[in-house]
Every structure is written in structure tokens, then in C-alpha cells.
Amino acid sequence: MDTYDQDKIDEVVLALLQLTLHDSYRAWKGFDWEVLNRLYEKGWIDNPRNKAKSIEFTQEGLTQSERFFAKHFGLDHPSDE
């Protein structure tokens, strides 16, 4: 993975966690542990190394996740339908 921009990967993984958001601030674990550890080190999620099957966003992480999701997956020109 050294040939990839890890910050961009972290951004997209944080955005994709929006797809499994539940209980307002939790998302299912399902991504590479190295990436989850980097998200933890950046202060965007609580420590993922626990028995829970989901991670907890920090307030900053939840805000960033929503922003990154809109940035990477939002529609630039929503349909009029």
C-alpha cells in the first residue's frame, strides 16, 4: 500500500463509513485494520481494537465523514426528477 496516497484512502474510508452509520455515531467495522488505526490516530474514531463489531466516531470524525462523503460521492448537479 506504500504506492498509494494514504491520506486519500483514509478520507474515502471515513466517507464510506457513512453507509453503515447507526445509533447516530457508530459504523460497522469492515475495513483494513491499518486504515482504521490511522483514522484513530487522526482522532476521527475511537480505538477500533475492541470486541465491538462497530467503531464509534468522534464528533470531529462524524463531521469529517459527512463532509468527505459529500465531497467524493455527492452529486454536483442533482437531477430534477
C-alpha positions as CSV (number, residue, x, y, z in Angstrom):
1,M,0.0,0.0,0.0
2,D,3.0,2.3,0.1
3,T,2.3,3.3,-3.5
4,Y,-1.0,4.9,-2.6
5,D,-1.8,8.3,-1.0
6,Q,-2.8,7.0,2.4
7,D,-4.5,10.3,3.4
8,K,-6.8,9.9,0.4
9,I,-7.6,6.3,1.3
10,D,-8.3,7.4,4.9
11,E,-10.6,10.2,3.6
12,V,-12.6,7.7,1.4
13,V,-12.8,5.0,4.1
14,L,-14.1,7.6,6.6
15,A,-16.6,8.7,4.0
16,L,-17.7,5.1,3.3
17,L,-18.3,4.5,7.0
18,Q,-21.4,6.8,6.4
19,L,-23.0,3.9,4.6
20,T,-23.2,1.8,7.8
21,L,-23.9,4.6,10.2
22,H,-26.2,3.6,13.0
23,D,-27.1,4.9,16.5
24,S,-26.1,8.3,15.3
25,Y,-22.4,7.8,15.8
26,R,-21.4,4.2,15.2
27,A,-20.5,2.4,12.0
28,W,-19.7,-1.3,11.3
29,K,-16.1,-2.3,11.1
30,G,-15.2,-3.8,7.8
31,F,-12.1,-2.0,6.5
32,D,-8.4,-2.7,6.7
33,W,-7.1,-2.5,10.3
34,E,-4.2,-0.3,9.2
35,V,-6.7,2.3,7.8
36,L,-8.9,2.1,10.9
37,N,-5.8,2.6,13.1
38,R,-4.8,5.7,11.1
39,L,-8.4,7.1,11.5
40,Y,-8.0,6.5,15.2
41,E,-4.6,8.3,15.3
42,K,-6.1,11.2,13.4
43,G,-8.8,11.5,16.2
44,W,-11.7,10.6,13.9
45,I,-12.8,7.4,15.5
46,D,-12.4,5.8,19.0
47,N,-9.9,2.9,19.3
48,P,-11.1,0.2,16.9
49,R,-9.2,-2.5,18.8
50,N,-12.0,-3.8,20.9
51,K,-14.7,-6.6,20.9
52,A,-17.4,-4.4,19.4
53,K,-18.4,-5.1,15.8
54,S,-18.6,-1.4,15.1
55,I,-16.5,1.7,15.6
56,E,-17.5,5.0,17.3
57,F,-17.0,8.2,15.6
58,T,-15.6,11.2,17.5
59,Q,-17.6,14.4,16.9
60,E,-14.8,15.6,14.6
61,G,-14.8,12.3,12.8
62,L,-18.5,12.3,12.2
63,T,-18.4,15.8,10.8
64,Q,-15.4,14.9,8.6
65,S,-17.1,11.7,7.4
66,E,-20.2,13.6,6.3
67,R,-18.0,16.2,4.5
68,F,-15.9,13.6,2.8
69,F,-18.9,11.6,1.7
70,A,-20.4,14.7,0.1
71,K,-17.0,15.6,-1.5
72,H,-16.4,12.2,-3.0
73,F,-19.9,10.9,-3.7
74,G,-22.3,13.8,-3.8
75,L,-23.9,14.8,-7.0
76,D,-22.6,18.0,-8.5
77,H,-25.8,18.6,-10.4
78,P,-28.7,16.9,-8.8
79,S,-31.4,15.6,-11.2
80,D,-34.7,17.5,-11.4
81,E,-36.6,14.2,-11.2
